[in-house]
Amino acid sequence: MTTPWRWIIPLLVPAAIWMLPHGGFDARSWGLLCLFAATICALITRPAAAGAVMIATIATGALLRLFSIQDGLSGYGNVTVWLILAAFLFARGLVVTRLGERIAYSIVQHHGGRLLVESTAGWGATFVVELPAHAAAAPSASAT
């Protein structure tokens, strides 16, 4: 369960910004600034998952008529956004399943070596890769 301040800060910051003099900005532009500030605060304080924060941001902007749903979702039609998401999910899957560790162990084992991992919390990890040295029985022609 999240603490109340995680919800209060993303609501108080845009309210405080809204109370400031708007200067030469119209209400729609000032509202977008407030929504942007609320989103950044929510991503920092994490009252909910980042995906939920973004969905709430798009819904709030559309309900306040700051932008249309199409405008709010238009960035997700970009291929680059999906490539970044796919890379993030792929990397997360490698960490969770420890597939990278398994691949490293199998490569080292295939070459007749050993992979030693030593880890201490707060100090990092030490990786030692031992591979056998395959020396030729007779010197090569280029060695003379």
Order of alpha helices (4+ residues) and beta strands (2+ residues): alpha-alpha-alpha-alpha-alpha-alpha-beta-beta
